[in-house]
Amino acid sequence: MPVFLTLLIAKSILRLNRLLGLGGGSALPGLVAETLDSNILAKLASRIPKGSIIVTGTNGKTTATKMAAEVLRQAGLEPITNSGGSNLSRGIISTLVERTGLWGVVRGKIGLFEVDEAAMPGVASAVKPTAIVVLNLFRDQLDRYGELDRTASLIGGAIASTSASVYLNADDPLVASLAKYARKPEKVGYFGVNHSSAKKLKSDHTADSIHCPVCDKQLKYSKEFFAHIGHYTCPTKDFRRPKPRITESGIKLRLPGLYNLYNALGALAVADTAGVKRQPALRALEQVSAAFGRVEKVTIDGKYIYLLLIKNPTGFNQIIQTFLADAKAKKVLIAINDKFADGRDVSWLWDGGIEELTGKKLDVITSGTRAYDMALRLKYAEVKADSESDLDKAVKKFLGKVKEGETAYILPTYTAMLAIRKMISRRAGLEGFWK
Amino acid sequence: MKLTIAHLYPQEMNIYGDRGNVITLMKRAEWRGVRVELKQVGVGSKFDFTKADIVFGGGGQDRGQLMIGEDLLKREKNIRQAADDGVAMLMICGSYQLFGRGFTTIEGFEIKGINVLAARTVGSEHRMIGNVIVDSPWGRLVGFENHSGETILEAGQKPLGTVVKGYGNNYSGVHEGAVYKNVFGTYLHGPVLPKNPRLADALIQAALERRYGSKAELKPLDDGLEHKAAEVASKRPQ
């Protein structure tokens, strides 16, 4: 089918979606376009004047990509980016459909796409990126992705299939080890944090990759930040933390937490590969607010509600740290769904450092399809909770408990976040999904 | 009263929240006034398993299994002696496979097991993923499985139970797990013990009886939340 026709059909679906108010509809036009023409991604991506950059990893893709997009935008590079978090090939195609005119002219200069780990081989071979940035690899929805080592080899395979330059997180041993896949070693760069006052949580049990990727010996850490992130060396000297070219000096952020600092480093890596100078990039980073549903603050009837997405144990621990840093916040709603997009297996709740909440005198409500699983996890950490499986009722009950002027937290999994966001956006005026 | 729980290879075999089983055993013992000492047994560390009261091993990645394989073989005699002596043990997924005869990967590579359970595992093309329900002498068990190894029990090897939903030991979906004396092997993650408190208590009870002789009566706990969570899990799609 000619590209013109595919575009015409996909664009009509995009419009119809918007007209009917079916949310962003971010995957459907792409899905249809891909069904009509299996090479459509390659065809559309090849028209982007300055090529494309891919951001991948298990945690922080959406936020890092949003940060990088701001940097590129301010540098006048007009990025084309899948900001809705729809990060399979169909989501990227949807973005390109929207940004390509019927006659095939692309609005924008450079592509910037967050890509799901498992989708990397297909997307990388079609998009032929100029650069790939890998943020981190934590255990994440093992029922969907299988083992972490397999995820690493998928990304590795994608790296090996292109001549892209590669930026890796030096502080994540499994990510740093992906350098071996690069066709040209001189095209590999690293980013990392040299100094941080952040201390690893006592009950952080999420370190997945603490063994040497070369010889399987346990790595020695001189600094441990969180999970398996830190400064490491293999005792046999066959593997050590590479020296990062991009580090944290001079970064100022509006977003909390060490994990967001790593997202910012990922964005600086994107900036570097796109030829944006460090100073203007740093200035752009200072202006970035949170990405959709990741860390959002809304005001409802004078109550300050933070919405923080949780999806895997490492992310959960980071969010717990953020929540505990806010000493005045005592009320929290944890909403755990087990739909496909959340991961059907909720075993990961037990890997989270929930014991950090013990003895903190919190007022907790659990909700979602697995409300009782979450309450049970809390029970074994000696934290009492109320359970209300129905999200609508739970949110109402929760908002009823929060007083005017008080700050409270909602921690949902992905599909629970979408539902809760819909409920509270009616009352608080959040920006649309597709912005 | 005091119990010693040995957590086998916590660094390498820990992938699906299985640490929750250790938390559950510790809390359910402590809530009955039984003190618990937790020993982490890693590759190369010295430990006599006949001195343990409960031994726990979790699921791991293929690489984790390869890393512990050799070390586990060195402990075969000691662990089998402990199992014969009635030490309570719970082995999940990857650890369950290596407590049997061994695991032959799909490429034909063999990781030897330590023969506590008469079960052999072979890698397969099928990935058996989803919610599982199993009927067992310890009640209806719920959990989540995620494995591609198919385990076949030898004649005379008792299973943990029969599969009501899901696959269990292999693609045929008939039996799940294996039991020898107080050793339990299973594919159930979830983790298995929090939502199946009867199984958790069976392990604690067996450990107390072996250690303190007399018939240990476990004080009942309020398991309302445990049962609600199990009921919800049993109704979720596979």
Chai-1 contact restraints between the chains, C-beta under 6 A:
chainA,res_idxA,chainB,res_idxB,connection_type,confidence,min_distance_angstrom,max_distance_angstrom,comment,restraint_id
A,D143,B,I129,contact,1.0,0.0,6.0,A-B,restraint_1
A,D143,B,N146,contact,1.0,0.0,6.0,A-B,restraint_2
A,E147,B,Q61,contact,1.0,0.0,6.0,A-B,restraint_3
A,D149,B,Q61,contact,1.0,0.0,6.0,A-B,restraint_4
A,D149,B,R63,contact,1.0,0.0,6.0,A-B,restraint_5
A,H205,B,R19,contact,1.0,0.0,6.0,A-B,restraint_6
A,D216,B,M67,contact,1.0,0.0,6.0,A-B,restraint_7
A,D345,B,F144,contact,1.0,0.0,6.0,A-B,restraint_8
A,S347,B,Y16,contact,1.0,0.0,6.0,A-B,restraint_9
A,S347,B,G17,contact,1.0,0.0,6.0,A-B,restraint_10
A,S347,B,H189,contact,1.0,0.0,6.0,A-B,restraint_11
A,S347,B,G190,contact,1.0,0.0,6.0,A-B,restraint_12
A,S347,B,P191,contact,1.0,0.0,6.0,A-B,restraint_13
A,W348,B,G17,contact,1.0,0.0,6.0,A-B,restraint_14
A,W350,B,G17,contact,1.0,0.0,6.0,A-B,restraint_15
A,W350,B,G20,contact,1.0,0.0,6.0,A-B,restraint_16
A,W350,B,P191,contact,1.0,0.0,6.0,A-B,restraint_17
A,D351,B,G17,contact,1.0,0.0,6.0,A-B,restraint_18
A,Y372,B,K228,contact,1.0,0.0,6.0,A-B,restraint_19
A,Y372,B,A229,contact,1.0,0.0,6.0,A-B,restraint_20
A,Y372,B,V232,contact,1.0,0.0,6.0,A-B,restraint_21
A,D373,B,A229,contact,1.0,0.0,6.0,A-B,restraint_22
A,A375,B,L225,contact,1.0,0.0,6.0,A-B,restraint_23
A,L376,B,P194,contact,1.0,0.0,6.0,A-B,restraint_24
A,L376,B,L225,contact,1.0,0.0,6.0,A-B,restraint_25
A,L376,B,A229,contact,1.0,0.0,6.0,A-B,restraint_26
A,K379,B,L225,contact,1.0,0.0,6.0,A-B,restraint_27
A,Y380,B,I23,contact,1.0,0.0,6.0,A-B,restraint_28
A,Y380,B,K27,contact,1.0,0.0,6.0,A-B,restraint_29
